[in-house]
Amino acid sequence: MNILILINPILAEPVSMSKCLYSILNKLAGLQQNKVVDNKRLGSVLAHIQQQHEELEKQNKRSRAKKSMPSRKAQKADIEQRKLNPVLDSCS
């Protein structure tokens, strides 16, 4: 297939009649359908794991790592309290 390159489309003067080499990128060529299907089947497994984690949390057998920093909401509330009462700044 020849590709014609035009610099000025109004005058429609061809610049070059040389052939331009090109290739079409096909990402689906290397796709393996069985791996896609296997990945889709993980949904039920992940749902089962999430259900088990929720049950362990209800029984207090699962604890998440404690964060050393307060949450954003707690930080905002603390800042608002310090704005209202500047004495709190001198305490810490």
C-alpha distances in whole Angstrom, upper triangle without the diagonal:
4,7,10,13,16,20,22,20,24,23,20,19,16,17,14,12,11,8,9,9,10,11,13,16,18,22,23,22,25,28,31,32,35,36,35,37,40,40,40,43,45,46,49,50,50,52,54,54,55,58,59,59,61,63,64,64,67,69,69,68,64,64,62,62,64,62,64,63,64,61,60,62,65,64,64,67,69,68,69,72,73,72,75,77,77,79,77,75,78,79,76
4,6,10,13,16,19,18,21,20,16,16,12,13,11,8,8,6,7,9,10,13,15,18,21,24,26,25,28,30,33,35,38,39,37,40,43,42,43,46,47,48,51,52,52,54,57,57,57,60,62,61,63,65,66,66,69,71,70,69,66,66,63,63,65,63,65,63,64,62,60,62,66,64,64,67,69,68,69,72,73,72,75,77,77,79,77,75,78,79,76
4,6,10,13,15,14,18,18,14,14,11,11,9,8,8,7,6,9,10,13,14,18,20,24,26,25,28,30,34,35,39,38,37,40,42,41,42,45,46,47,50,51,51,53,56,55,55,58,60,60,61,64,65,65,67,69,69,68,65,64,61,61,63,61,62,61,62,59,57,60,63,62,61,65,66,65,66,69,69,69,71,74,73,76,74,72,75,76,73
4,7,10,12,11,15,14,10,10,7,8,7,6,8,8,9,12,13,16,18,21,24,27,29,29,32,34,37,38,42,42,40,43,46,44,45,49,49,50,53,54,53,55,58,58,58,61,63,62,63,67,67,67,69,72,71,70,67,67,63,63,65,63,64,63,63,61,59,61,64,63,62,66,67,66,67,70,70,69,72,75,74,77,75,73,76,77,74
4,7,9,9,13,12,9,9,6,6,7,8,9,10,9,13,14,17,19,21,24,27,30,30,32,34,38,39,43,42,41,44,46,45,45,49,50,50,53,54,53,55,58,58,58,61,63,62,63,66,67,66,69,71,70,70,66,65,62,62,63,61,62,60,61,59,57,59,62,61,60,63,65,63,64,68,68,67,70,72,71,74,72,70,73,75,72
4,6,6,9,9,6,6,5,6,8,10,12,14,13,17,17,21,22,24,27,30,32,33,35,37,41,42,46,45,43,46,49,47,47,51,52,52,56,57,55,57,60,60,59,62,64,63,64,68,68,68,70,73,72,71,68,67,64,63,65,62,63,61,62,60,57,59,63,61,60,64,65,63,64,68,68,66,69,72,71,74,73,70,74,75,72
4,6,9,9,8,7,7,7,10,13,14,16,15,19,19,23,24,26,29,32,34,35,37,39,43,44,48,47,45,48,50,48,49,53,53,53,57,58,56,58,61,61,60,63,65,64,65,68,69,68,70,73,72,72,68,67,63,63,64,61,62,60,61,59,56,59,62,60,59,62,64,62,63,66,66,65,68,70,69,73,71,69,72,73,70
4,5,6,6,7,9,9,13,15,17,19,19,22,23,26,27,29,32,34,37,38,40,41,45,46,50,49,47,50,52,50,51,54,55,55,58,59,58,59,63,62,62,65,67,66,66,70,70,69,72,75,74,73,70,69,65,65,66,63,64,62,62,60,57,59,63,61,60,63,65,62,63,67,67,65,68,71,70,73,72,70,73,74,72
4,6,5,7,9,11,14,16,18,19,19,22,22,25,25,28,31,33,35,36,39,40,44,45,48,48,45,48,51,49,49,53,53,53,57,58,57,58,61,61,60,63,66,65,65,69,69,68,71,74,73,72,69,68,65,65,66,63,64,62,62,60,57,59,62,61,59,63,65,63,63,67,67,65,68,71,70,74,72,70,73,75,72
4,5,8,11,13,16,18,21,23,22,26,26,29,29,32,34,37,39,40,42,44,47,48,52,51,49,52,54,52,52,56,57,56,60,61,60,61,64,64,63,66,69,67,68,71,72,71,73,76,75,75,72,71,68,67,68,66,67,64,65,62,59,61,64,63,61,65,66,64,65,69,68,67,69,72,72,75,74,72,75,76,74
4,6,9,11,15,16,19,21,22,25,26,29,30,33,35,38,40,41,44,45,49,50,53,53,51,54,56,54,54,58,59,59,62,64,62,63,67,67,66,69,71,70,71,74,75,74,76,79,78,78,74,74,70,70,71,68,69,67,67,65,62,64,67,66,64,68,69,67,68,72,72,70,73,75,75,78,77,75,78,79,77
4,6,9,12,13,16,18,18,22,23,26,27,30,32,35,37,38,40,42,46,46,50,50,48,51,53,52,52,55,56,56,60,61,60,61,65,65,64,67,69,68,69,72,73,72,74,77,76,76,73,72,69,68,70,67,68,66,67,64,61,63,67,65,64,67,69,67,68,71,71,70,73,75,75,78,76,74,78,79,76
4,6,9,11,14,16,17,21,22,26,27,30,33,36,38,38,41,43,46,48,51,51,49,52,55,53,53,57,58,58,61,63,61,63,66,66,65,68,71,70,70,74,75,74,76,79,78,77,74,73,70,69,71,68,69,67,68,65,63,65,68,67,66,69,71,68,69,73,73,71,74,77,76,80,78,76,79,80,77
4,6,7,10,13,14,17,19,23,24,27,30,33,35,35,38,40,44,45,49,48,47,50,52,51,51,55,56,56,59,60,59,61,64,64,64,67,69,68,69,72,73,72,75,77,76,76,72,72,68,68,69,67,68,66,67,65,62,65,68,66,65,69,70,68,69,73,73,71,74,77,76,79,78,75,78,80,77
4,7,9,12,13,16,18,22,24,27,30,33,35,35,37,40,43,45,48,48,46,50,52,50,51,55,55,56,59,60,59,61,64,64,63,66,68,67,68,72,72,71,74,77,76,75,71,70,67,67,68,65,67,65,66,63,61,64,67,65,64,68,69,67,68,72,71,70,73,76,75,78,76,74,77,78,75
4,6,9,10,14,16,20,22,25,28,31,34,33,36,38,42,43,47,46,45,48,51,49,50,54,54,55,59,59,58,60,63,63,63,66,68,67,68,71,72,71,74,76,75,74,71,70,67,66,68,66,67,65,66,64,62,64,67,66,65,69,70,68,70,73,73,72,75,77,76,79,77,75,78,79,76
4,7,9,13,15,19,21,24,27,31,33,32,35,37,40,42,46,45,44,47,50,49,49,53,54,55,58,59,58,60,63,63,63,66,68,67,68,71,72,72,74,77,76,75,71,71,68,67,69,67,68,67,68,65,63,66,69,67,67,70,72,70,71,75,75,74,77,79,78,81,79,77,80,81,78
4,7,10,13,16,19,22,25,29,31,30,32,35,38,40,43,43,42,46,48,47,48,51,52,53,56,57,56,58,61,61,61,64,66,65,67,70,70,70,73,75,74,73,69,69,66,65,67,65,66,65,66,64,62,65,68,66,66,69,71,69,71,74,74,73,76,78,77,80,78,76,79,80,77
4,6,9,13,16,19,22,25,27,26,29,31,35,36,40,40,39,42,44,43,44,48,49,50,53,54,53,55,58,58,58,61,63,62,64,67,67,67,70,72,71,70,66,66,63,63,65,63,64,63,64,62,60,63,66,64,64,68,69,68,69,73,72,72,75,77,76,79,77,75,78,78,75
4,6,10,13,16,19,22,25,24,26,29,32,34,37,37,36,39,41,40,41,45,45,46,50,50,50,52,55,54,54,58,59,59,60,63,64,63,66,68,68,66,63,63,59,59,61,59,60,59,60,58,57,59,62,61,61,64,65,64,65,69,69,68,71,73,73,75,73,71,74,75,71
4,7,11,13,16,19,22,21,23,25,29,31,34,34,33,36,38,37,39,42,43,44,47,48,47,50,52,52,52,55,57,56,58,61,61,61,64,66,65,64,60,60,57,57,59,57,59,58,59,57,55,58,61,60,60,63,64,63,65,68,68,67,71,73,72,75,72,70,73,74,70
4,7,10,13,16,18,17,20,22,26,28,31,30,30,33,35,34,35,38,39,40,44,44,44,46,49,48,49,52,53,53,54,57,58,58,60,62,62,61,57,57,54,54,56,54,56,55,56,54,52,55,58,57,57,60,61,60,62,65,65,65,68,70,69,72,69,67,70,71,68
4,6,9,12,15,14,16,19,22,24,27,27,26,29,31,30,32,35,36,37,40,41,40,43,45,45,45,49,50,50,51,54,55,55,57,59,59,58,54,54,51,51,54,52,54,53,54,52,51,53,56,55,55,58,60,59,61,64,64,64,67,69,68,71,68,66,69,70,66
4,6,10,12,11,14,16,19,21,25,24,23,26,28,28,29,32,33,34,37,38,37,40,42,42,43,45,47,47,48,51,52,52,55,57,56,55,52,52,49,49,51,50,52,51,52,50,49,51,54,53,53,56,58,57,59,62,62,62,65,67,66,69,66,65,68,68,65
4,6,9,9,11,13,17,19,22,21,20,24,25,24,26,29,30,31,34,35,34,36,39,39,39,42,44,43,45,48,48,48,51,53,53,51,48,48,45,46,48,46,48,48,49,46,45,48,50,50,50,53,55,54,56,59,59,59,62,64,63,66,63,61,65,65,61
4,5,6,8,10,13,15,19,18,17,20,22,21,23,26,27,28,31,32,32,34,36,36,37,40,41,41,43,46,46,47,49,51,51,50,46,47,44,45,47,46,48,47,48,46,45,47,50,50,50,53,55,54,56,59,59,59,62,64,64,66,63,62,65,65,62
4,6,6,7,11,13,16,15,14,17,19,18,19,23,23,25,28,28,28,30,33,33,33,36,38,38,39,42,43,43,45,47,47,46,43,43,40,41,43,42,45,44,45,43,42,44,47,47,47,50,52,51,53,56,56,57,59,61,61,63,60,59,62,62,58
4,6,5,9,10,13,13,12,15,17,16,17,20,22,23,26,27,27,29,31,32,32,35,37,37,39,41,42,42,45,47,47,45,42,43,41,41,44,43,46,45,46,44,43,45,48,48,48,51,53,53,54,57,58,58,61,63,63,65,62,61,64,63,60
4,6,8,10,14,14,14,16,18,18,20,22,24,26,28,29,29,32,34,34,35,38,39,39,41,43,44,45,47,49,49,47,45,45,43,44,46,46,48,48,49,47,46,48,51,51,52,54,56,56,58,60,61,61,64,66,66,68,65,63,66,66,63
4,6,10,12,11,12,15,16,16,18,21,22,24,27,27,27,30,31,31,33,35,36,37,39,41,42,42,45,47,46,45,42,42,40,41,44,43,46,45,47,45,44,47,49,49,50,53,54,54,56,59,59,60,62,64,64,66,63,61,64,64,60
4,6,9,8,8,11,13,13,15,17,18,20,23,23,24,26,28,28,30,32,33,34,36,38,39,40,42,44,44,42,39,40,38,39,42,41,44,44,45,43,43,45,47,47,48,51,52,53,54,57,58,58,60,62,62,64,61,60,63,62,59
4,6,6,7,9,10,11,13,15,17,19,21,21,22,25,26,27,28,31,32,32,35,36,37,38,41,42,43,41,38,39,37,38,42,41,44,44,46,43,44,46,48,48,49,52,53,54,55,58,59,59,62,63,64,65,62,61,64,63,60
4,5,5,6,9,10,11,13,15,17,19,20,21,23,25,25,27,29,30,31,33,35,36,37,39,41,42,40,37,39,37,39,42,42,45,45,46,43,43,45,48,48,49,51,53,54,55,57,59,59,61,63,64,65,62,61,64,63,60
4,5,5,6,9,10,11,13,16,17,17,19,21,22,23,25,27,28,29,31,33,34,35,37,39,40,38,35,37,36,37,40,41,44,44,45,43,43,45,47,48,49,51,53,54,55,57,59,60,62,63,64,65,62,61,64,63,60
4,5,5,6,9,10,11,14,16,16,17,20,21,21,23,25,26,27,29,31,32,33,35,37,37,35,33,34,33,34,37,37,40,41,42,39,40,42,44,45,46,48,50,51,52,54,55,56,58,60,60,62,58,58,61,59,56
4,5,5,6,9,10,12,15,15,16,18,20,21,22,24,26,26,28,30,31,32,35,36,37,35,33,34,32,34,37,37,40,40,41,38,39,40,43,43,44,46,48,49,50,52,54,55,57,58,59,60,57,56,60,58,55
4,5,5,6,9,11,13,14,15,17,18,20,21,23,24,26,27,29,30,32,33,35,36,34,32,34,32,34,37,38,41,41,42,39,40,41,44,45,45,47,49,50,51,54,55,56,58,59,60,62,58,58,61,60,57
4,5,5,7,10,11,11,13,15,16,17,19,21,22,23,25,27,28,29,31,33,33,32,29,31,30,32,35,36,39,39,40,38,39,40,42,43,45,46,48,49,51,53,54,55,57,58,59,60,57,56,59,58,55
4,5,5,8,11,11,11,14,15,16,17,19,21,21,23,25,26,27,30,31,32,30,27,29,27,29,32,33,36,36,37,34,35,37,39,40,41,43,45,46,47,49,50,51,53,55,56,57,53,53,56,55,52
4,5,6,9,10,11,12,14,16,17,18,20,21,23,25,26,27,29,31,32,30,28,29,28,30,33,33,37,37,37,35,35,36,39,40,41,43,45,46,47,49,50,51,53,55,56,57,54,53,57,55,52
4,5,6,8,9,11,12,14,15,17,18,20,21,23,24,26,27,29,30,28,26,28,28,30,33,34,37,38,38,35,36,37,40,41,42,44,46,47,48,50,52,53,54,56,57,58,54,54,57,56,53
4,6,5,6,9,10,11,12,14,15,17,18,20,21,23,25,26,27,25,23,25,24,26,29,30,34,34,34,32,33,34,36,38,39,41,42,44,45,47,48,50,51,53,54,55,51,51,54,52,49
4,5,5,6,9,10,11,12,14,15,17,19,20,21,23,25,26,25,22,24,23,26,29,29,33,33,33,31,32,32,35,36,37,38,40,42,43,45,46,48,49,51,52,53,49,50,53,51,48
4,5,5,6,9,10,11,12,14,15,17,19,20,21,23,24,23,22,24,23,26,29,30,34,35,34,32,33,34,36,38,39,40,42,44,44,46,48,49,50,52,53,54,51,51,54,52,49
4,5,5,6,9,10,11,13,14,16,17,19,20,21,23,21,19,22,21,24,27,28,32,33,33,31,33,33,35,37,38,39,41,43,44,45,47,49,50,51,52,53,50,50,53,51,48
4,5,5,6,9,10,11,12,14,15,17,19,20,21,20,17,19,18,21,24,25,29,29,30,27,29,30,31,33,35,36,37,39,40,42,44,45,46,48,49,50,46,46,49,47,44
4,5,5,6,9,10,11,12,14,15,17,19,20,19,17,19,19,22,25,26,30,30,30,27,29,29,31,33,34,35,37,39,40,41,43,45,46,47,48,49,46,46,49,47,45
4,5,5,6,9,10,11,13,14,16,17,18,17,16,19,19,22,25,27,30,31,31,29,31,31,33,35,36,37,39,41,42,43,45,47,48,49,50,51,47,48,50,48,46
4,5,5,6,9,10,11,12,14,16,16,15,13,15,16,18,22,23,27,28,28,26,29,29,30,33,34,35,36,39,40,41,43,45,46,47,48,48,45,45,48,45,43
4,5,5,6,9,10,11,12,14,15,14,12,14,14,17,20,21,25,26,26,24,26,26,27,30,31,32,33,36,37,38,40,41,42,43,45,45,42,42,45,43,40
4,5,5,6,9,10,11,13,14,14,13,15,16,19,22,24,27,28,28,26,28,28,29,32,33,33,35,37,38,39,41,43,44,45,46,47,43,44,47,44,42
4,5,5,6,9,10,11,12,11,10,13,14,18,21,23,27,28,28,26,29,29,30,32,34,34,36,38,39,40,42,44,45,45,47,47,43,44,47,44,42
4,5,5,6,9,10,10,9,7,10,11,14,17,19,23,24,24,23,25,25,26,29,30,31,32,35,36,36,38,40,41,42,43,43,40,40,43,40,38
4,5,5,6,9,10,10,9,11,12,16,18,20,24,24,24,22,24,24,25,28,29,29,31,33,34,35,37,39,39,40,42,42,39,40,42,40,38
4,5,5,6,9,9,9,12,14,18,20,22,26,27,26,25,28,27,28,31,32,32,33,36,37,37,40,42,42,43,44,44,41,42,44,42,40
4,5,5,6,5,5,9,11,15,17,20,23,25,25,24,27,27,27,30,31,31,32,35,36,36,38,41,41,42,43,43,39,40,42,40,37
4,5,5,6,5,7,9,13,15,17,21,22,21,20,23,23,23,26,28,27,29,32,33,33,35,37,37,38,39,39,36,37,39,36,34
4,5,8,8,10,13,16,18,20,24,25,24,23,25,25,25,28,29,29,30,33,34,33,36,38,38,39,41,40,37,38,41,38,36
4,5,8,10,13,17,18,21,24,26,25,25,28,27,27,30,32,31,32,35,36,35,38,40,40,41,42,42,38,40,42,39,37
4,6,7,10,13,15,18,21,23,22,22,25,25,24,27,29,28,29,32,33,33,35,38,38,38,39,39,35,36,38,35,33
4,7,10,13,15,18,21,24,23,23,27,27,26,29,31,31,31,34,36,35,37,40,40,40,41,41,37,38,40,37,35
4,7,10,12,15,19,21,21,21,24,24,24,26,29,29,29,32,34,33,35,38,38,39,40,39,36,36,38,36,33
4,7,9,12,15,17,17,17,21,21,21,23,26,25,26,29,30,30,32,34,35,35,36,36,32,33,35,32,29
4,6,9,12,14,15,14,18,19,18,20,23,23,24,26,28,28,30,32,33,34,34,34,31,31,33,31,28
4,6,9,12,13,14,17,18,18,19,22,23,23,25,27,27,28,31,32,32,33,33,29,29,31,29,26
4,6,9,10,11,15,16,15,16,19,20,19,22,24,24,25,28,29,29,29,29,25,25,27,25,22
4,5,7,8,12,14,13,13,17,17,17,19,22,22,22,25,27,27,27,27,23,23,25,23,20
4,7,9,12,15,13,13,16,17,16,18,21,21,21,24,25,25,25,25,21,20,22,20,17
4,6,9,11,10,9,13,14,13,14,17,18,18,20,22,22,22,22,19,18,20,19,16
4,7,8,6,6,10,11,10,12,15,15,15,18,20,20,20,21,17,17,20,18,15
4,5,5,6,9,10,11,12,14,15,17,18,20,21,22,23,19,19,22,21,18
4,5,5,6,9,10,10,12,14,15,17,19,20,20,22,19,19,22,21,19
4,5,5,6,9,10,11,12,14,15,17,18,20,21,18,19,22,21,19
4,5,5,6,9,10,11,12,14,15,16,17,19,15,16,19,18,16
4,5,5,6,9,10,11,12,14,15,16,17,14,14,17,16,14
4,5,5,6,9,10,11,13,14,15,17,15,15,18,18,16
4,5,5,6,9,10,11,12,14,16,13,14,17,17,16
4,5,5,6,9,10,10,11,13,10,10,14,13,12
4,5,5,6,9,10,10,12,10,10,14,14,13
4,5,5,6,9,10,13,11,12,15,16,15
4,5,5,6,8,10,8,10,13,13,13
4,5,5,5,8,6,6,10,11,11
4,6,6,9,9,9,12,14,14
4,6,9,9,11,13,14,16
4,5,6,8,10,11,13
4,5,6,7,9,11
4,5,6,7,10
4,5,5,7
4,5,6
4,6
4
